[in-house]
Amino acid sequence: MSYDSAETWFVVKRNILLVSYSFERTGKLLEERELRKLSKHRAQAYSVSARESELFSESRPFALDTN
């Protein structure tokens, strides 16, 4: 193996590692973003459903005890 081919192999290997790290990091960032969006969506949905149940309980007529 000549010096040029060894140097070329080193550069190729380094670039492959950099690209794979970049894809891995990008994937983690996208996953974190999706989890934050999902968490935010769930919190909003819970907030809306809690408020709806409050409104429902306030607007519901009282129940007569038939016992």
Rosetta constraint file for C-alpha pairs under 8 A:
AtomPair CA 1 CA 5 HARMONIC 6.32 0.50
AtomPair CA 1 CA 6 HARMONIC 6.51 0.50
AtomPair CA 2 CA 6 HARMONIC 6.22 0.50
AtomPair CA 3 CA 7 HARMONIC 6.03 0.50
AtomPair CA 4 CA 8 HARMONIC 6.02 0.50
AtomPair CA 5 CA 9 HARMONIC 6.00 0.50
AtomPair CA 6 CA 10 HARMONIC 6.18 0.50
AtomPair CA 7 CA 11 HARMONIC 6.24 0.50
AtomPair CA 8 CA 12 HARMONIC 6.11 0.50
AtomPair CA 9 CA 13 HARMONIC 5.98 0.50
AtomPair CA 10 CA 14 HARMONIC 6.01 0.50
AtomPair CA 11 CA 15 HARMONIC 6.09 0.50
AtomPair CA 12 CA 16 HARMONIC 6.14 0.50
AtomPair CA 13 CA 17 HARMONIC 6.25 0.50
AtomPair CA 14 CA 18 HARMONIC 6.17 0.50
AtomPair CA 15 CA 19 HARMONIC 6.05 0.50
AtomPair CA 16 CA 20 HARMONIC 6.06 0.50
AtomPair CA 17 CA 21 HARMONIC 6.01 0.50
AtomPair CA 18 CA 22 HARMONIC 6.04 0.50
AtomPair CA 19 CA 23 HARMONIC 6.17 0.50
AtomPair CA 20 CA 24 HARMONIC 6.08 0.50
AtomPair CA 21 CA 25 HARMONIC 6.02 0.50
AtomPair CA 22 CA 26 HARMONIC 6.01 0.50
AtomPair CA 23 CA 27 HARMONIC 5.99 0.50
AtomPair CA 24 CA 28 HARMONIC 6.28 0.50
AtomPair CA 25 CA 29 HARMONIC 6.17 0.50
AtomPair CA 26 CA 30 HARMONIC 6.12 0.50
AtomPair CA 27 CA 31 HARMONIC 6.07 0.50
AtomPair CA 28 CA 32 HARMONIC 6.07 0.50
AtomPair CA 29 CA 33 HARMONIC 6.13 0.50
AtomPair CA 30 CA 34 HARMONIC 6.16 0.50
AtomPair CA 31 CA 35 HARMONIC 6.15 0.50
AtomPair CA 32 CA 36 HARMONIC 6.16 0.50
AtomPair CA 33 CA 37 HARMONIC 6.19 0.50
AtomPair CA 34 CA 38 HARMONIC 6.04 0.50
AtomPair CA 35 CA 39 HARMONIC 5.98 0.50
AtomPair CA 36 CA 40 HARMONIC 6.02 0.50
AtomPair CA 37 CA 41 HARMONIC 6.02 0.50
AtomPair CA 38 CA 42 HARMONIC 6.08 0.50
AtomPair CA 39 CA 43 HARMONIC 6.14 0.50
AtomPair CA 40 CA 44 HARMONIC 6.19 0.50
AtomPair CA 41 CA 45 HARMONIC 6.09 0.50
AtomPair CA 42 CA 46 HARMONIC 6.01 0.50
AtomPair CA 43 CA 47 HARMONIC 6.04 0.50
AtomPair CA 44 CA 48 HARMONIC 6.12 0.50
AtomPair CA 45 CA 49 HARMONIC 6.06 0.50
AtomPair CA 46 CA 50 HARMONIC 5.91 0.50
AtomPair CA 47 CA 51 HARMONIC 6.19 0.50
AtomPair CA 48 CA 52 HARMONIC 6.06 0.50
AtomPair CA 49 CA 53 HARMONIC 6.10 0.50
AtomPair CA 50 CA 54 HARMONIC 6.23 0.50
AtomPair CA 51 CA 55 HARMONIC 6.19 0.50
AtomPair CA 52 CA 56 HARMONIC 5.98 0.50
AtomPair CA 53 CA 57 HARMONIC 6.02 0.50
AtomPair CA 54 CA 58 HARMONIC 6.16 0.50
AtomPair CA 55 CA 59 HARMONIC 6.08 0.50
AtomPair CA 56 CA 60 HARMONIC 5.94 0.50
